[in-house]
Amino acid sequence: MAEGTQPLPTPVASGSPAAAASPATAAIRVRDFNLWYGDFQALFNVGIDVTQGKVTSLIGPSGCGKSTLLRSINRINERLGYVRTTGNIELLGQNILAPGVELTPLRRAVGMVFQRPNPLPLSIRDNVLFAYRLSKGGKTDRAEEEQVIQQALEEVLLWDQVKDRLKSSATALSLEEQQKLCIARLLPIKPSVLLMDEPCSALDPKATRAVEELIWKLRGDYSILIVTHNMAQARRASDECIFMLMGEVVEHNATGEMFVTPKHQKTADYIEGRFG
């Protein structure tokens, strides 16, 4: 590790049912976070805790800052030279925006799943092993790789469907299978957090349900933050829910409580379809 850089914390996967996590149980803590695209401010004093081992959904109308916040947690937004931020984002207690934090280990610790599946134009086998081989500097053996492949594909409930065609192109899989494969590609490097930006938006209802069941299965081993416009999905597939509006967090509560007895009128109006 280069001089002046900071290591990221060791991943921990354990959860608490608390709606607002304490420092001891928070996988992610965001405090007083603001973000500007040039002169336009997209996020205003955001403060949230994402509980370890739970699924937290981010809901709100288009343009409210959900995806911007999600992409700030693994610092993807920094690729845009006109982005400016203030405040803190902590991963397992470390401020990932602090000077000297390396992006490569950060992105191993925080996996990202996008709206549309993005398998590499390689075999299923090589997709699963791609990030793993990079993390090992290419120093892996065949037996080790076979174990990694089977474990990752079993974890995403894909092994039985593809075990006899691992050398086939990943792009020939169905969209549901491709999205599961993209998740499997992250797991061998053992991320602490999975960020999912509308992972079911390109899927049909049956495939959506399958991916939702996978997300629910992964909770406990991973802390998952998911952006969704689908209110039914947020209700079905998350422990906690955060409602955002115009760049601000309006409400953060246990999902069941938010959808039955929201604390804020704006939350109730959005959930009941009065706007958005």
C-alpha positions in Angstrom: 0.0 0.0 0.0 1.4 3.4 -1.0 2.5 5.8 1.7 -0.4 8.1 2.8 -3.1 5.7 1.8 -5.7 4.3 4.2 -6.9 0.6 4.3 -10.6 -0.1 4.3 -12.1 -2.0 7.3 -12.5 -5.8 7.2 -16.0 -6.7 6.0 -18.5 -7.6 8.7 -21.9 -9.1 8.0 -24.4 -9.0 10.9 -27.6 -7.1 11.3 -29.8 -5.3 13.7 -33.6 -4.6 13.2 -33.2 -1.0 14.3 -34.6 1.4 11.7 -31.7 3.9 12.3 -28.5 2.0 12.9 -26.1 2.9 15.6 -22.4 3.3 14.7 -21.8 -0.3 15.9 -24.4 -1.8 13.5 -24.1 0.6 10.5 -22.5 -0.7 7.3 -22.8 2.8 5.8 -23.2 6.1 7.6 -23.8 9.3 5.7 -23.6 12.6 7.5 -24.2 16.2 6.3 -23.5 15.1 2.7 -24.0 17.6 -0.1 -23.3 17.2 -3.8 -23.2 19.6 -6.7 -23.1 19.0 -10.4 -21.4 22.2 -11.4 -23.7 25.0 -10.0 -26.6 22.6 -9.5 -27.0 21.1 -6.0 -28.4 17.6 -6.2 -28.1 16.5 -2.6 -28.8 18.5 0.6 -27.4 17.6 4.0 -28.1 13.9 3.6 -27.8 11.8 6.7 -28.6 8.1 6.8 -27.5 4.9 8.4 -27.6 1.6 6.4 -27.9 -1.3 8.9 -25.4 -4.2 8.5 -26.9 -7.4 7.1 -30.2 -5.7 6.0 -31.8 -4.7 2.8 -32.5 -0.9 2.6 -34.5 0.5 -0.3 -34.2 4.1 -1.6 -37.5 5.4 -3.0 -38.6 8.7 -4.4 -39.6 10.4 -7.7 -37.2 10.5 -10.7 -34.5 13.2 -10.2 -34.7 13.2 -6.4 -31.1 12.1 -5.9 -31.4 8.4 -5.2 -29.0 7.2 -7.8 -26.7 10.1 -7.1 -26.5 9.1 -3.5 -26.0 5.4 -4.4 -23.1 6.3 -6.8 -21.5 8.5 -4.2 -21.0 5.5 -1.9 -18.5 3.9 -4.2 -17.3 7.3 -5.6 -18.4 6.7 -9.1 -19.5 10.3 -9.4 -15.9 11.4 -9.1 -15.3 10.4 -12.7 -17.2 13.6 -13.6 -14.8 16.5 -13.2 -17.6 19.0 -12.3 -18.9 17.1 -9.3 -18.2 18.7 -5.8 -19.1 17.3 -2.4 -19.0 18.1 1.3 -19.7 16.0 4.3 -18.8 12.4 5.2 -19.6 8.9 4.0 -18.4 6.1 6.3 -18.0 2.4 5.4 -17.8 0.3 8.6 -16.5 3.4 10.5 -14.1 4.8 7.9 -14.7 8.0 6.0 -14.3 6.9 2.4 -14.0 10.5 1.3 -11.0 11.2 3.4 -7.7 12.0 1.7 -5.6 8.9 0.9 -8.5 6.4 0.6 -7.7 4.2 -2.4 -10.5 3.6 -4.9 -9.5 0.0 -5.9 -10.0 -1.6 -2.4 -13.1 0.6 -1.9 -14.7 -0.8 -5.0 -13.9 -4.3 -3.8 -15.7 -3.6 -0.6 -18.7 -1.9 -2.3 -20.1 -3.9 -5.2 -22.3 -2.2 -7.8 -25.2 -3.7 -9.8 -26.7 -1.5 -12.5 -30.1 -1.2 -14.1 -29.4 -3.3 -17.1 -27.2 -6.5 -16.8 -23.7 -5.8 -18.1 -22.0 -9.2 -18.4 -18.6 -9.1 -20.0 -18.4 -10.6 -23.6 -16.6 -13.6 -22.2 -17.7 -17.1 -21.0 -19.8 -17.5 -17.9 -16.8 -19.0 -16.2 -14.5 -16.0 -17.0 -17.2 -13.6 -16.0 -17.4 -15.1 -12.5 -13.6 -15.1 -12.2 -12.8 -11.7 -13.7 -12.6 -9.5 -10.6 -11.4 -12.5 -8.5 -8.4 -13.0 -10.8 -7.6 -9.3 -10.7 -7.7 -9.2 -6.9 -5.3 -12.2 -6.8 -2.9 -10.7 -9.3 -3.6 -13.7 -11.6 -2.1 -16.1 -9.0 -4.9 -18.7 -8.8 -4.9 -22.4 -9.6 -7.6 -24.5 -11.4 -9.0 -26.2 -8.3 -9.3 -22.9 -6.5 -11.1 -21.3 -9.4 -13.5 -24.2 -9.8 -14.5 -23.9 -6.1 -14.9 -20.1 -6.5 -17.1 -20.5 -9.5 -19.4 -23.1 -8.0 -19.8 -21.2 -4.7 -20.6 -17.9 -6.4 -23.1 -19.4 -8.8 -24.8 -21.5 -6.0 -25.1 -18.4 -3.9 -27.0 -16.6 -6.6 -29.1 -19.7 -7.4 -27.6 -20.1 -10.9 -25.4 -23.1 -10.6 -27.9 -25.8 -11.6 -28.9 -23.8 -14.8 -25.4 -23.2 -16.1 -23.0 -25.8 -14.6 -22.9 -27.7 -17.9 -22.2 -24.7 -20.1 -19.7 -22.6 -18.2 -17.7 -22.1 -21.4 -20.7 -20.6 -23.2 -21.0 -16.9 -23.7 -22.5 -15.0 -20.8 -24.3 -12.7 -23.3 -26.4 -15.7 -24.4 -28.1 -16.0 -21.0 -31.6 -14.6 -20.3 -31.7 -11.1 -18.7 -32.6 -12.7 -15.4 -29.6 -15.0 -15.6 -27.3 -12.2 -16.7 -28.3 -10.1 -13.7 -27.7 -13.0 -11.4 -24.3 -13.5 -13.1 -23.4 -9.9 -12.6 -24.1 -10.3 -8.9 -22.2 -13.5 -8.8 -19.2 -11.7 -10.3 -19.0 -9.5 -7.2 -19.2 -12.2 -4.6 -15.8 -13.9 -4.9 -14.0 -10.6 -3.8 -16.2 -10.6 -0.7 -17.7 -7.1 -0.7 -19.2 -5.7 2.5 -22.0 -3.8 0.7 -24.0 -4.4 -2.5 -25.4 -1.3 -4.2 -28.2 -2.0 -6.6 -29.5 0.7 -9.0 -32.9 -0.5 -10.1 -31.6 -4.0 -10.8 -35.0 -5.3 -12.0 -36.0 -2.4 -14.3 -35.1 -4.4 -17.4 -36.7 -7.6 -16.3 -40.2 -9.1 -16.8 -42.3 -9.8 -13.7 -41.2 -13.4 -13.3 -37.5 -12.5 -13.5 -38.1 -9.6 -11.2 -39.5 -11.9 -8.6 -36.5 -14.3 -9.0 -34.0 -11.4 -8.4 -36.0 -10.1 -5.5 -35.9 -13.6 -3.9 -32.1 -13.6 -4.5 -31.7 -10.2 -2.8 -33.7 -11.5 0.2 -31.5 -14.6 0.3 -28.3 -12.5 0.3 -29.3 -10.3 3.3 -27.4 -11.2 6.4 -24.3 -12.0 4.5 -24.3 -8.6 2.8 -25.6 -5.2 3.5 -27.7 -4.2 0.5 -28.9 -0.7 -0.6 -31.3 -0.8 -3.5 -32.8 2.1 -5.6 -36.3 1.3 -6.9 -39.2 3.1 -8.4 -41.4 0.1 -7.7 -43.3 0.6 -4.4 -44.4 -3.0 -4.3 -40.8 -4.1 -4.7 -39.6 -1.8 -1.9 -42.3 -3.2 0.3 -41.6 -6.9 -0.5 -37.8 -6.9 -0.7 -36.5 -4.5 2.0 -36.2 -4.3 5.8 -35.9 -0.6 5.9 -36.9 2.2 3.5 -35.6 5.7 2.8 -37.8 8.2 1.1 -36.0 11.1 -0.8 -37.5 14.2 -2.3 -35.7 17.0 -4.2 -32.3 15.9 -2.9 -33.3 15.5 0.7 -34.1 12.6 3.0 -37.7 13.0 4.1 -38.1 9.8 6.1 -36.1 6.6 7.1 -38.0 3.9 8.8 -38.7 0.1 8.9 -40.4 -0.7 5.6 -43.5 -2.1 7.2 -44.0 1.0 9.3 -43.3 3.4 6.5 -45.9 1.8 4.2 -48.6 1.5 6.9 -48.0 4.5 9.1 -45.7 7.0 7.4 -44.5 9.8 9.7 -44.6 12.6 7.1 -47.4 13.7 4.8 -45.0 13.9 1.8 -44.2 10.2 2.3 -47.8 9.3 2.5 -48.6 11.3 -0.7 -45.8 9.6 -2.6 -46.6 6.1 -1.5 -50.3 6.6 -2.3 -49.5 7.9 -5.8 -50.4 11.5 -5.4 -47.2 12.6 -7.1 -44.1 11.1 -8.6 
